[in-house]
Amino acid sequence: MSTKKHQLKKNSDFKKWQTVVFALLAIVWMIVIFQSSSADGDTSSMSSDAVYTHFFNWMPYSLEVIKFIRKSAHFIAYAVLGFLFANFFGSLMDDDRQVLIFSFLSGLFYAVSDELHQAFVPGRSAMFTDVLIDGAGIIVGILLAWGIIAAIDYFVSARRGKT
């Protein structure tokens, strides 16, 4: 994305719709993350075991596999949040640097607050490495959002050029 207005951003009705939808989706997703972080250590372990049973049972059960599942969940959850924030802030701002900064810092702030929250949940702990994994997920989500918007802009421009 460049700092010029995108094809989709030119339509103010779409922009308003995008702002509301992505704000609501981001709030719902933050609630989902919060609820997941509120699960005690035993419940969280049972969730990881369930993912192992459904997707990784072809591998020998080990702490490394379970750790991979747990860290992947962090990465994916925050990639989704980064995607939602990029679309939300992208509907409010035309400068991609501002979208990147606000999306990343908002996601990172939520990741830090989520880890602090986990410090007070029985059987859970706050880990700086999880914040780093969350931050990487946020960046991937932002880049994914930008890639999708760039692809849509390209196809909309190409279609308009043909008519």
N, C-alpha and C positions, 0 to 999 in steps of 0.2 A: 504494500500500500504506500502510496506517496502522500505528500501533504495536500495535494489537490483533493477537491471533493470527489467522492466516488459516485458511480452511476446510481447506486442504491440510496446514497445519502441525499441526492438531489430531490427526492420525493419526500416532502415534509410529513405527509400522512404516514408513510412507511417509517419514517424516523420516529414519530411519536409512538407508533405501534411497537417498534423495536425497543424503544426505551422502556416502556411499561412491561412488555413480555420478558425481556432479559433481566430487569430489576426483580420481577416476581420469581423467575426461575433461579436467580442467584440467591435470593432469600430462602427459597425452599431448599436449595442445595446446601446452604449453610446450616439449615436446621437438620438436614439428613446427616451431615458431618458431625454436628454437635451431638445428636442422638447416638451416633455410632461411638463417639468418644466417651459418652456417658456410661457405656456398658462396662461392667466390672471386668477384671482380668479373666475370670473363668468364662464369662459369656463371650468375651472377645476371642479367647482361645478356641471356644467351640465354633465360632464363626469361621475362624481360619481353618479348623479341622474340616468343616463342612465344604469349604472351597477345595481343600485338598482331595476330599472324597469324590467330589464331582468332576474335577478337572485334572488332578495330578496323581490319581491313584495308580497310574502306570509306573510312577517313580517310587523308589523305596521311601517310606516315611522317615523324615529326619528333621531336626531343628532348622537346618539350612533351608529346606523347602518351605517350612512354615514361616521362617523369617522372610524369605523371598515373597511369599503371598502377602504378608503383612505390609512390607515396604511397597509392593506393587499397588496395594490398595491405597496407600497414602498418595503415591504418584498419580494414579488414575483419578482419585477424588479431587485432587487439586488441579489436575489438567482440565477437568470439567469446569471447575470454578474459574480458572484462568480464561477458558473459552467464554464463559458467561460474562465475566467482567469485561473482557475485550469487546464483546458485542454491546454491552451496556454503555461503557464509556465511549466506545466508537460512535454510538448514536448521539452522544452529547458533545463530542469534540471533533474537530476537523484535523487537528495536528496529531499525527501518529505517535510522535514522541511523548506527547501528553497522555495519549491512550495507553501506551506501553507503561509509562511511569505509574499512572493511577491504577491500572489493572494489576501490575506486579506488586506495588506497595499495599494495595487493598488486600490482595490474596495473601501476601506475606504477613500482614498484620493479623489476618484471621488465622493463619497457620500458627503463629506464635501464641495467640490467645487460646487456640485449641490445645496446644501442648501444655500451656499453663493450667488449663481446665483439667487435663488428664492427670496432672500431678495430684489432684484432690480426689480422684476416683480410685476406690480400693482395687489393688492389684494392677494398677496402671502407673506409668511414670511419664515424665516430660523428657524428651530427648532432642538435643540440638540436631542430631543427624536426621531426625524426622522432618524438622523444619527445612533442612537443606533439600531433602527429597521432595517435600511439598513445593519448595521454590522452583525446583527443576520442572515439576509437573505444571506449575503455573505458566512458566515460560513456554512449554510445549503447547499448552492450551491456547495461549495468546497467538503463537505462530500458526496453529491450526485454524483459528478464527480468521486471521489475516489471509491465509492461503485460500480459504473458502470464499472470502469476500473478493479477493483478487480474481479467482476463477469465475465467479458470478459476474463481476464487472466485465471481464473479457468476453464472456458469452453474450451478455446483454449488448455490449458494444458491437460485437460481430453480427449479431442478429439485426441490430438497427442499421448497420452498414449495408445489409443485404436487401432491406426493404425500400 
